Amino acid sequence: MGRIATALLVAAAGAIHLYLWFDYFHRVHVVGTLFLVNAAIGLVLGAALLVSGRELLVVAALAFAVGTLAAFAASTHWGLFGYHERFWGSWQEAAGGVELAAAACASAAWSRSFTSA
């Protein structure tokens, strides 16, 4: 269950970034490209997790979620490649919530792999 939830949340984070790329971020130098890369990684990683529960994929999902949150935090605090994001907003909250949930599910799924070994 944890692996499937993680897969769906990671894919949802990727889908949100894809939507945001089409909506606005395709116009933002460097950060727009990073949104597209994030979307591709999230969607592919989510699909891979649905097919396989390999521990490496779960760790990759955790790294994806935490890395995405870290990039968002850096963008809101210091700016990222010349772009300064707002911390609050409907899409920021949606993406942040999905990424936090993905990180929590991936952490739980990864910790279960230690107890079942």
TORBAVO-110273 format. One line per 8 residues: their letters; for each residue x, y, z of N, C-alpha, C, CB. Coordinates in pm, whole numbers, plus 50000, padded with zeros to 5 digits. Glycine has a CB too. Example, Ala and Ser with C-alpha at 12.3 -4.5 7.8 and 13.67 -1.06 7.14 Angstrom:
2
AS = 51319/49431/50780/51230/49550/50780/51320/49670/50780/51131/49553/50905 ~ 51285/49775/50708/51367/49894/50714/51290/50003/50787/51408/49940/50572
// end
This chain:
117
MGRIATAL = 50082/49880/50000/50000/50000/50000/50086/50126/50000/49907/50000/50120 ~ 50192/50128/50080/50279/50245/50088/50349/50274/49956/50381/50225/50196 ~ 50390/50169/49887/50456/50187/49758/50361/50246/49656/50513/50054/49707 ~ 50238/50198/49653/50140/50249/49556/50104/50393/49587/50013/50162/49556 ~ 50085/50424/49715/50056/50563/49754/50173/50653/49717/50028/50572/49905 ~ 50294/50607/49742/50413/50685/49706/50416/50707/49555/50541/50614/49752 ~ 50391/50603/49479/50392/50614/49333/50291/50717/49284/50363/50479/49269 ~ 50171/50712/49337/50066/50805/49294/50097/50948/49336/49931/50763/49352
LVAAAGAI = 50154/50966/49454/50188/51101/49500/50305/51160/49421/50223/51098/49649 ~ 50405/51078/49391/50518/51125/49310/50470/51162/49169/50630/51017/49303 ~ 50384/51079/49113/50329/51110/48980/50244/51236/48986/50245/50992/48928 ~ 50168/51254/49094/50087/51376/49109/50175/51499/49118/49998/51366/49233 ~ 50286/51490/49190/50379/51604/49197/50433/51636/49058/50495/51573/49295 ~ 50467/51532/48983/50513/51553/48846/50405/51616/48759/50558/51422/48785 ~ 50282/51569/48776/50171/51624/48697/50145/51770/48731/50043/51542/48720 ~ 50155/51805/48857/50138/51946/48897/50246/52032/48832/50144/51960/49051
HLYLWFDY = 50369/51984/48832/50477/52061/48770/50459/52071/48619/50613/51997/48802 ~ 50406/51968/48558/50378/51975/48413/50270/52078/48385/50335/51835/48359 ~ 50164/52076/48465/50059/52176/48448/50115/52318/48465/49945/52151/48548 ~ 50194/52337/48570/50251/52469/48596/50348/52511/48485/50322/52471/48730 ~ 50417/52415/48426/50506/52449/48314/50422/52503/48197/50590/52325/48269 ~ 50314/52433/48165/50228/52480/48056/50160/52613/48090/50120/52374/48024 ~ 50122/52630/48215/50049/52749/48258/50136/52874/48257/49993/52727/48397 ~ 50259/52865/48308/50342/52985/48321/50491/52959/48307/50316/53049/48454
FHRVHVVG = 50540/52853/48368/50683/52839/48386/50760/52810/48257/50710/52731/48483 ~ 50693/52780/48148/50765/52764/48022/50830/52897/47980/50671/52713/47911 ~ 50786/53007/48040/50841/53139/48010/50959/53177/48099/50733/53243/48024 ~ 50984/53102/48205/51086/53139/48302/51218/53069/48266/51042/53101/48447 ~ 51321/53150/48243/51452/53099/48204/51506/53005/48312/51551/53215/48178 ~ 51560/52895/48276/51621/52789/48358/51517/52720/48448/51734/52847/48445 ~ 51448/52795/48531/51352/52734/48622/51241/52664/48544/51292/52840/48716 ~ 51200/52720/48433/51099/52656/48350/51145/52519/48301/51065/52744/48232
TLFLVNAA = 51269/52512/48258/51325/52383/48215/51329/52285/48331/51466/52402/48155 ~ 51364/52335/48448/51368/52248/48566/51228/52196/48603/51428/52324/48685 ~ 51124/52278/48581/50987/52231/48603/50955/52117/48509/50886/52347/48584 ~ 50996/52128/48384/50970/52023/48287/51047/51895/48323/51008/52070/48146 ~ 51171/51909/48364/51251/51794/48407/51187/51729/48530/51397/51836/48439 ~ 51143/51812/48625/51077/51761/48745/50952/51683/48708/51042/51877/48840 ~ 50874/51736/48614/50752/51667/48570/50786/51532/48510/50676/51753/48469 ~ 50885/51528/48423/50922/51402/48358/50970/51300/48460/51031/51427/48252
IGLVLGAA = 51055/51342/48551/51107/51250/48652/50994/51199/48741/51216/51318/48737 ~ 50906/51289/48784/50795/51248/48870/50702/51148/48804/50716/51368/48912 ~ 50669/51173/48678/50578/51083/48607/50643/50947/48579/50533/51146/48477 ~ 50769/50948/48536/50839/50822/48508/50864/50744/48636/50972/50849/48435 ~ 50908/50813/48739/50935/50747/48868/50806/50691/48928/51001/50846/48966 ~ 50698/50765/48918/50570/50715/48967/50527/50589/48895/50463/50822/48953 ~ 50541/50589/48762/50506/50470/48684/50596/50352/48720/50517/50500/48533 ~ 50725/50377/48737/50818/50270/48773/50784/50210/48909/50963/50322/48773
LLVSGREL = 50745/50295/49003/50707/50246/49135/50579/50162/49132/50690/50362/49231 ~ 50489/50194/49040/50368/50113/49028/50399/49972/48980/50268/50181/48933 ~ 50503/49963/48897/50540/49834/48839/50630/49753/48931/50609/49855/48705 ~ 50720/49822/49000/50820/49753/49081/50835/49821/49217/50955/49748/49009 ~ 50855/49742/49318/50875/49795/49453/51020/49793/49495/50793/49719/49552 ~ 51110/49797/49398/51252/49791/49432/51290/49903/49527/51338/49797/49305 ~ 51373/49870/49622/51414/49965/49725/51478/50090/49664/51510/49899/49823 ~ 51554/50073/49559/51618/50187/49494/51515/50288/49443/51707/50139/49379
LVVAALAF = 51404/50240/49390/51298/50329/49343/51232/50404/49457/51194/50250/49265 ~ 51214/50338/49570/51156/50403/49687/51250/50512/49738/51127/50300/49799 ~ 51378/50484/49741/51477/50584/49783/51480/50699/49682/51619/50519/49796 ~ 51470/50668/49555/51466/50773/49452/51343/50860/49470/51468/50711/49311 ~ 51230/50801/49504/51107/50877/49528/51124/50970/49648/50988/50783/49550 ~ 51187/50921/49752/51213/51004/49870/51305/51120/49833/51276/50920/49983 ~ 51411/51091/49759/51503/51196/49715/51435/51298/49624/51622/51134/49643 ~ 51348/51250/49537/51272/51338/49448/51186/51434/49528/51185/51256/49352
AVGTLAAF = 51109/51381/49622/51018/51464/49702/51094/51565/49787/50929/51376/49791 ~ 51197/51519/49856/51275/51607/49942/51352/51710/49859/51372/51526/50030 ~ 51407/51667/49747/51480/51759/49659/51390/51866/49600/51546/51683/49548 ~ 51269/51827/49563/51173/51924/49509/51134/52025/49616/51048/51851/49454 ~ 51109/51977/49737/51077/52068/49847/51194/52161/49880/51038/51988/49972 ~ 51314/52108/49876/51432/52191/49903/51451/52299/49797/51557/52103/49911 ~ 51429/52264/49671/51441/52364/49564/51334/52471/49579/51430/52296/49425 ~ 51213/52430/49618/51106/52528/49641/51143/52621/49756/50973/52456/49670
AASTHWGL = 51192/52564/49865/51231/52647/49980/51342/52745/49942/51278/52558/50097 ~ 51440/52698/49867/51548/52787/49823/51494/52897/49734/51656/52708/49749 ~ 51402/52863/49647/51344/52961/49555/51265/53067/49629/51255/52891/49453 ~ 51197/53028/49736/51118/53127/49811/51205/53211/49902/51011/53058/49893 ~ 51312/53154/49952/51395/53225/50048/51502/53312/49979/51462/53126/50142 ~ 51578/53253/49889/51689/53323/49826/51667/53352/49678/51815/53243/49843 ~ 51577/53278/49616/51562/53285/49471/51645/53173/49409/51605/53424/49416 ~ 51607/53133/49290/51674/53023/49223/51692/53060/49077/51594/52889/49238
FGYHERFW = 51816/53073/49033/51849/53111/48895/51778/53240/48855/51810/52998/48799 ~ 51774/53334/48948/51715/53464/48919/51564/53471/48937/51748/53503/48782 ~ 51500/53362/48973/51355/53361/48992/51326/53348/49140/51288/53245/48911 ~ 51242/53436/49193/51204/53434/49334/51057/53399/49346/51234/53571/49402 ~ 51028/53284/49405/50892/53232/49418/50827/53281/49547/50892/53077/49414 ~ 50695/53293/49546/50619/53321/49668/50598/53190/49744/50481/53389/49635 ~ 50598/53198/49877/50582/53077/49959/50436/53031/49961/50630/53103/50101 ~ 50342/53125/49970/50202/53090/49981/50129/53113/49849/50136/53170/50092
GSWQEAAG = 50034/53030/49822/49950/53037/49704/49887/52901/49684/50031/53081/49578 ~ 49780/52895/49608/49708/52768/49595/49794/52658/49534/49583/52787/49512 ~ 49868/52691/49427/49949/52587/49364/50071/52552/49448/49994/52632/49226 ~ 50127/52650/49517/50239/52622/49606/50196/52527/49718/50296/52752/49665 ~ 50079/52554/49773/50029/52469/49881/49993/52330/49832/49907/52533/49946 ~ 49934/52321/49713/49898/52190/49657/50025/52107/49631/49817/52206/49526 ~ 50121/52168/49563/50244/52095/49533/50319/52059/49660/50334/52179/49441 ~ 50328/52153/49753/50398/52126/49879/50333/52015/49958/50404/52251/49963
GVELAAAA = 50200/52014/49963/50129/51909/50035/50150/51772/49972/49983/51940/50040 ~ 50144/51766/49841/50165/51639/49770/50309/51591/49791/50135/51655/49619 ~ 50404/51682/49785/50545/51643/49802/50575/51600/49946/50636/51759/49763 ~ 50516/51670/50044/50532/51627/50183/50472/51488/50205/50466/51728/50280 ~ 50355/51465/50149/50291/51333/50161/50374/51226/50091/50149/51337/50103 ~ 50429/51260/49973/50514/51164/49901/50637/51130/49983/50555/51220/49763 ~ 50698/51230/50045/50818/51206/50127/50782/51118/50247/50879/51341/50175 ~ 50668/51145/50310/50626/51064/50425/50598/50920/50385/50502/51126/50490
CASAAWSR = 50527/50901/50274/50496/50765/50227/50622/50690/50185/50397/50770/50110 ~ 50711/50760/50116/50836/50696/50074/50921/50659/50195/50916/50789/49980 ~ 50923/50746/50296/50998/50715/50419/50941/50592/50487/50994/50834/50516 ~ 50808/50587/50494/50744/50471/50557/50769/50344/50477/50593/50495/50571 ~ 50758/50353/50346/50782/50235/50262/50927/50189/50273/50747/50265/50115 ~ 51018/50284/50278/51160/50249/50290/51189/50186/50426/51248/50374/50269 ~ 51132/50242/50532/51156/50185/50666/51096/50045/50677/51095/50277/50775 ~ 50986/50019/50608/50928/49883/50608/51021/49783/50541/50791/49883/50537
SFTSA = 51102/49830/50446/51193/49738/50378/51302/49690/50475/51257/49807/50255 ~ 51332/49768/50580/51431/49725/50679/51372/49621/50774/51483/49846/50758 ~ 51245/49634/50805/51184/49541/50898/51147/49409/50833/51062/49604/50960 ~ 51128/49412/50700/51091/49287/50631/51212/49212/50579/50996/49317/50516 ~ 51330/49269/50594/51452/49204/50542/51500/49095/50633/51562/49305/50523
// end
